């Protein structure tokens, strides 16, 4: 198959890709110092609640947490089932290959278990997307779905476009095809997150589901505008901007070693102190390189921290390093 979805890459998109690529590495350095397991659980809860809320599920993050922990929750049975299915699907996610159609079907089978007839199978009838009683999109005939999805996956795997672009194009085309009788929205968002995780593991903590939840109206407008233009360029710009803004918002967050979110950093001084706590014995040039902060600024921050008795230098000038004060 040599199918190529119609899309245009704007100058804005190229600029955003460059900025996203730079921010990913800086974000990843910060993430390396945190409690990954606890953050992953917190992220899973936020992701599941956000993705299902877009589809009308009313359960809160607290209720999702209780279900995840095996506690009883008083809520509509279907909504509880949706959460349980989503938990099972996200547990399965590390084993899913985003370039394989059979893994898409496997994931849908888990996500929609006990919610629809024939979970894990493509639809057999026509479907449309409605705004009230108005049809805003009529999906391709059911008999074309297997061929269209196979062609889309083939393109996703073989195309040479940047993976950021491919993830956005795939997301749009998936929603356009609407391959399942139900669950297309949550599957499309999940699959873009899986594709992005192949670009960098940091996207485990910046899922598409949460981005879309915060800007649902703009999300649907971008899809509809791309459909009207017969190419996904507008949707690409929208999603890249969501990714970029999410990175900008989260890169300044500081997580303490107990996994709790402490809030935004008040400056480079706190970032340096956190690095020393997690990497005792480090030296100024190593801190500057790891945090991508000029050495002169690092030396200024170190001086301030020493004046505040928060750190101390141990050892000889040539081979010593900085430690949190009181850490013996």
N, C-alpha and C positions, 0 to 999 in steps of 0.2 A: 504494500500500500504506500502511495506517495501523496497522501492527503496533507495539505497545509491549511490550518484554519486561517480565515481572513483577519488580520490585525495590523495595526500601524504602531510603530514605536516613535513617540514624540521626543523632541529635544528635552522636554521636561522629564520624561521617563529615563532617558540616558543619564541626566544629572542626578536624579534620585537614586538610580542604581549605584552610582559612584559613591554617593553619600551614605547609603545603606551599607555598602560593603565596608566602608571605613568604620562605621559605628558598630557593626557586628563584632569586630575584633576587640574593640574597647569594652563593649558590654560583656563579652565572653571572659575577659580578664577579671572583671568584677565577680562574675558568676562562679569562677573557680574557687573563690574564697568562702563560699557560702554552703550551708547545709542543703545539699542537692536533694536528698530524699524528702526532707520536710517541704522544701519549695515545690518539688514535683507534686506532692499530694495537694498542697494549697492551690497550685496551678490547675490540677485536674478538676478540683471542685469548682473553681471559677469558670473553667472552660465548659464543663458540662452544664452548669446553671445558665451560662450565657447562651450557649447554642440552643438549648431546649426552650429558653425564654423567648427566643426569636420565633419559635414555632408555637408559642402560646402556653407553654408549661409555666405554672404559677409557683412552683416550689422555690424556696429561698436557698441561699448558700448554706445556711444552718441546717435546713432540712436535708439537702444533698449530703452534707457532712454526716448527719445521723444515719442516712441510708448506707453510706460508704462504711460506716463503723458498725453496721448491723443492728442499729437501734430502730425501734418502732416509730413510724411517722404517720400521723393522721392526715390523709390527703386523698384525692381521687386515685383510684387504683391504677388507671391508665397512666397518670402522671408519675406515679411511683415506678411502674413498669418501665416507662421511658428512661427514668434515671438509672435504674438497675441495668438496663440494656446499654446505656451510654457508658456506665462504669466498666462493664465487661468489654465493650469495644475499645475504650482507651487503654485498658489493661492489655488488650491484644495488639495495640498499635505498634509497639516495638518490633513485632514479628511480621508486620505487614510490609509488602513491597509495593510502593506507590506506582510502580511501572507495570504491574500485573493486573489484568482484568479479573482473574480468578480471586485475587485478594480483595478487590473491590466488592465482589459478590459475597465473599466470606464475611467481610465487615458489615455489609448491609444485612446479612442473615442474622448477625448478632444484634445490631442496632435496632432492628425492627421485629425481633422475635416476639411472638404473641401480640403483636400490634396490627399486623396486616396479613393477608393471605399470601402465601408464597414468598416469605422473606428470603432474600438472597437470590432472587430471580428478577430478570427484567420484566417490565410491564407487558401485558398482552392487549391492552386497550389504549384508546386515545386519552391524553390528559392536557389540561390547559392551566394557565396561571391566571387567577382572577383578582380583580380589585373591586370588591363588592360583588355586583352581578356582571360587571364588565370583564370580558376576556382581554387580557393584555398580552398574552402569548399563548399560541397553540403549538404544542410540541410536535416534532416529526411523528409520522405514523409508527406504531409499535413494531411493525415488521422491519423497519429500518434501524431500530435501536442497536441490535448486536453489531451490525456493520459499522455504524457511526461511532460507537464506543471503541471498537477494535481499531478503527482508523485513528481516533483521537489518542489512544494509548500508544499506538505505533509512532505517531508524530512526537508525543511527549518523550518517548525513549530515545528517538533518533535525531531530533532537531538539535541544531547547534546554538540556538538562541540561549541567552543567559537563563539560568534556572529560575530566577525571579520572574522573568517574562513568561516562561513556560508555565509556571505555577498559576499565574493570573489568567492566561489564555485558557488553560485547562479548566479552571474554576468557572469561567464564563461559558465555555462550550458545554461543560457538563450540565449547567443549569438550563442552557438552551435545549439540549437533547432531552433532559428530564427523563432519564432512563428507567426510573422506578415509579410504581404506582403511588408511593408515599416515601418520605424520608430523603428527598433529593437535596433539600437545603442543608440539612445537617451533614449529609454525606459529602456534598461539594465543599463545604467549609473544612471538614475533617481532612479531605484529601489534599487540599492545598496546604494545610499544615504539615501533612506527611511529606509532601514534595519539598517544602521549604526546609524541613528537618534534614533532608539529604544535602542541602546546601550548607547548613550549619546546625549543630545540635542546639544552639541558643534558641531556635524557634520552638523548642519544647516549652519554653517559658514565655513565649510571645505568640500564642495561638491566634489564628485567623478568626476563630469563633468569637473571642472577646473583642477583637477590633470591630467586627461587624455589629455586634450587639450594641456597642456604643454609638453607632452611626447607621442604624437600620434604614432610615428613610433615604439617605444619600446612597447607600448600597443598592437599594432597589432602583433608584433613579439612574445610577450608573449602568446597571444591567439593561434597563429599558432604553436608555440613550444609545448604548452600543448596538442593541438589536435594531433600532431605527437607522443607525449608520451602517448596518451590515458588516461591522467589524468590531473587535473588542478593545480598540484603542482607548476609549473613554474609561472602560472598566479597569484596564491596566493602570492608567494614571491614578484612578481612585484607590486601588488596592496598594500600589507602591507608596502612595502618600500615607495611607493608613499604617503600613509597615514602618515607614520612616518616622512618623509622629510617635508611634508606639516605642520605638527604640530611643527617641529623644526623651520621651517621658520617663522611661524606666531606667535609663543609664545612670541617672543621678540617685537612684534609690539605694539605700544601704541596709543590708540584712545582717543582723548580729549572728554570732555563731550558734545561738540557741534556736535559730530559724525564725525569730520574730522580726517583723518589719519595723525598723526604727524611724523611717521617714526619709525625707530628702537630705542629702549631704549639705552641710552648711558651708562647705568649701573644700579646697584641696587638702587642708590640714587634716580633716577627719578621714579623708580617703587614705592619706599616708599612714595615719595612726592605725587604721583598720588593716592595712597591708602589713605593717610591722607586727601586729598581734597575730596575724595568720602566717607570717613568714619571719619568725624571729631570727636574728643574726644577719639580716639583709644589709646591704650597703647602699649608699646614695645612688650610685649609677645603676644598680640593679632595680631599685624602686622606680627611677626615672624611666627606664626602658619598659618595665612591666606596665606602668600606668600611663605611658605615653605623655609624660609631663616633662617640660624642660628641666635639666639638671639644676639650673640656677633657682628655679622655683622650689624644687625638692629641697635644696639646701636651706632655703628660707623657712620652709615648713618644718624641717627637722630642728632648726634653731628655736622656733617658737615652741615646739613640743618639748624640747629639753628645758626651756625656760619655765614651762608649766609643770615640770617634773613628771611628765607622762611617759617619757622614754629615756633610755640611757645608752651610751656607747660602751661596749665591753671589748677588751682585747687590745692588741697593738693596732696603731693606725693603718698598717698595711694589710692586716688580715682579720681585724675585728669587725663587729657589726652592731646594728641597733636592735635593742630589745625593749619590750614594755617594762616600765619601772615596776619592781616588785616581782617580776617573773624570774625565779631562780631555778 
